[in-house]
Amino acid sequence: MVERYRTIYKGAAAEITEKKSRFIATLQYVENEEEALAFIEKMKKQYWNATHNCWAYVLGQRQETVRCSDDGEPQGTAGKPMLDVLTGSGICYGAAVVTRYFGGTLLGTGGLVRAYGKAVQEGLKECVTVERQYGALMKIQTDYNGLGKIQYLLGQQKIPLLDAQYEENVKMKILLPVSRFREVETAITESTNGKAQIEKQEEMYFALLDGRILTGSDMVQKD
């Protein structure tokens, strides 16, 4: 299991113009090849009258699966530079389609490589990306004497609070990287003199965005 990887939270589109040719890059999160191919077909239908709809996608937490297509452009001038931008950015589970409307002036192989790569770069700038981390859900139960100590520790460690219930005792849930579980467990135990009850409930991927904790389907914003 990969501890962390970067992916697209919210897809976007961007357009550039090179010698009167329009290049429209559209990017989206895709979970698997079926979703990637469906996205590509959707873009082809949307831009049915375009000269080319070139594409590339990256799948897997280690970018294990990569595919690309020049869609009629000279070999190696479109799909490969698009793919290079995706893999070079560290994006996993992402697809890009660059739609070209020919402007009447040939760009040459070098010009095409630069244009397709630049279009994806601009598209990525418009996307919202997140780092997914493999985490452990920790449940903590403490009395009110230990609450302040735990809150201080979590603040120091920059660990966000997922949930808290203030009843006779305080029940808290936090998400933190799996690799830090024992470290934080020990720190909480020591700060509360062993009075806090700590339990690992499950392991899952999560992401942080603008102070919010995202899990499950919330880690992708659908259109």
C-alpha positions in Angstrom: 0.0 0.0 0.0 1.5 3.4 -1.0 1.6 5.8 1.9 0.7 8.8 -0.1 0.1 9.9 -3.7 -1.2 13.0 -5.5 -4.3 13.0 -7.7 -7.1 15.3 -9.0 -9.8 16.4 -6.7 -11.6 18.6 -9.2 -11.0 18.5 -12.9 -10.8 21.6 -15.1 -10.1 22.9 -18.6 -7.8 25.4 -20.1 -7.2 26.7 -23.6 -4.1 28.0 -25.4 -3.6 29.3 -28.9 -0.5 28.6 -31.1 -0.3 30.1 -34.6 -4.1 30.3 -34.7 -4.6 26.7 -33.7 -6.7 26.3 -30.6 -5.7 23.6 -28.0 -8.3 22.9 -25.3 -7.1 20.7 -22.5 -9.7 19.0 -20.3 -8.5 17.0 -17.2 -10.4 14.7 -14.9 -9.9 12.1 -12.1 -10.4 8.6 -13.3 -10.5 5.5 -11.1 -9.8 2.9 -13.8 -9.5 2.3 -17.6 -13.2 2.0 -18.0 -13.7 5.5 -16.6 -10.7 6.8 -18.6 -12.1 5.5 -21.9 -15.6 6.8 -21.1 -14.1 10.3 -20.4 -12.2 10.3 -23.7 -15.4 9.3 -25.6 -17.3 12.0 -23.8 -14.8 14.6 -24.9 -14.8 13.3 -28.5 -18.5 13.7 -28.7 -18.4 17.1 -27.1 -15.8 18.3 -29.6 -17.0 16.2 -32.5 -16.0 18.8 -35.1 -12.4 19.2 -33.8 -9.3 18.3 -36.0 -7.9 16.1 -33.2 -8.8 14.8 -29.8 -5.5 13.5 -28.4 -5.4 11.9 -25.0 -3.3 10.4 -22.1 -4.1 8.9 -18.8 -2.2 7.6 -15.7 -3.6 4.9 -13.3 -2.3 3.3 -10.2 -0.8 4.6 -7.0 2.6 4.2 -8.5 1.5 5.3 -12.0 1.7 1.6 -13.1 -0.7 2.0 -16.1 -0.1 4.7 -18.7 -1.7 5.1 -22.1 -1.7 7.8 -24.7 -2.8 8.5 -28.3 -1.8 11.0 -31.0 -5.2 10.7 -32.7 -3.9 11.4 -36.1 -1.1 13.9 -35.3 2.4 12.9 -36.2 3.6 10.0 -34.0 5.0 11.1 -30.7 3.9 14.8 -31.0 0.8 14.8 -28.9 0.0 11.9 -26.6 3.5 11.3 -25.4 4.2 15.0 -24.4 0.8 15.0 -22.7 1.6 11.9 -20.8 5.0 13.2 -19.8 3.4 16.2 -18.2 1.0 14.0 -16.2 3.6 11.6 -15.0 6.1 14.4 -14.3 3.6 16.2 -12.1 3.2 13.2 -10.0 -0.5 12.8 -10.8 -2.0 9.4 -10.3 -5.5 8.4 -11.5 -5.8 11.3 -14.0 -6.8 11.6 -17.6 -6.3 14.5 -20.1 -7.8 15.1 -23.5 -6.4 17.9 -25.6 -8.7 19.1 -28.4 -7.2 20.8 -31.4 -8.9 23.1 -33.9 -6.4 23.6 -36.8 -5.7 27.2 -37.5 -4.3 26.9 -41.0 -0.5 27.1 -40.1 1.6 24.0 -39.6 3.5 23.9 -36.3 6.0 21.3 -37.1 6.9 18.4 -34.8 8.6 20.5 -32.2 5.8 23.0 -32.1 3.2 20.3 -31.7 5.1 18.7 -28.8 5.4 22.1 -27.0 1.7 23.0 -27.6 0.3 19.7 -26.4 2.5 19.6 -23.4 1.8 23.3 -22.5 -2.0 22.7 -22.9 -1.9 20.0 -20.2 0.3 22.1 -18.0 -2.2 24.9 -18.2 -5.1 22.5 -17.5 -3.3 21.1 -14.4 -2.9 24.7 -13.1 -6.7 25.0 -13.2 -7.4 21.7 -11.5 -7.6 21.3 -7.7 -5.3 18.5 -6.6 -4.9 16.7 -3.3 -2.5 14.4 -1.6 -4.1 11.2 -0.5 -2.6 9.6 2.6 -3.0 6.1 3.9 -4.3 6.7 7.4 -5.5 5.1 10.6 -8.8 6.1 12.2 -8.0 6.5 15.9 -10.7 6.6 18.6 -9.8 8.3 21.8 -11.8 8.3 25.0 -10.6 10.6 27.9 -11.9 12.4 30.9 -12.1 16.2 30.9 -8.8 16.5 32.7 -7.0 14.9 29.7 -8.9 16.8 27.1 -6.8 19.9 27.1 -3.6 17.9 27.0 -4.8 15.9 24.0 -6.0 19.0 22.2 -2.7 20.7 22.7 -0.8 17.6 21.5 -3.0 17.4 18.3 -2.5 21.1 17.7 1.3 20.7 18.0 1.3 17.7 15.7 -1.1 19.4 13.2 -3.5 16.5 13.4 -7.1 17.5 12.5 -10.0 16.4 14.7 -12.5 14.3 12.7 -15.3 14.1 15.4 -15.8 14.7 19.1 -18.6 13.9 21.5 -18.7 15.6 24.8 -20.7 13.5 27.3 -19.7 12.1 30.7 -16.3 11.4 29.0 -15.0 12.9 25.8 -14.9 10.6 22.7 -12.7 11.8 19.9 -11.8 10.5 16.4 -8.8 11.5 14.4 -7.3 10.5 11.1 -3.5 10.4 10.8 -1.0 8.6 8.6 -0.6 5.0 9.5 3.1 5.4 10.0 2.5 7.9 12.8 0.0 5.9 14.7 2.3 4.4 17.3 4.1 7.6 17.8 0.9 9.6 18.5 -0.6 6.8 20.6 2.5 6.9 22.8 2.4 10.7 23.1 -1.3 10.6 24.1 -0.7 7.8 26.6 2.2 9.7 28.2 0.5 13.1 28.3 -2.6 11.6 30.1 -0.6 9.3 32.3 -2.2 6.3 30.6 -5.8 7.3 31.4 -6.9 7.8 27.8 -8.3 4.8 26.0 -7.0 4.5 22.4 -8.3 2.2 19.7 -7.4 1.8 16.0 -10.8 1.4 14.3 -9.8 1.0 10.6 -7.4 2.1 7.9 -8.3 4.1 4.9 -7.1 6.8 2.5 -7.9 10.4 3.3 -7.0 13.9 2.1 -6.9 17.4 3.6 -8.3 20.3 1.6 -8.7 23.8 3.0 -8.8 22.4 6.6 -11.4 19.8 5.7 -10.9 16.0 6.0 -12.0 14.1 2.9 -12.6 10.4 2.9 -14.3 7.9 0.5 -16.2 9.4 -2.4 -15.7 12.9 -1.0 -12.1 12.8 -2.2 -13.3 13.5 -5.7 -15.6 16.3 -6.7 -17.9 15.1 -9.5 -19.2 17.5 -12.1 
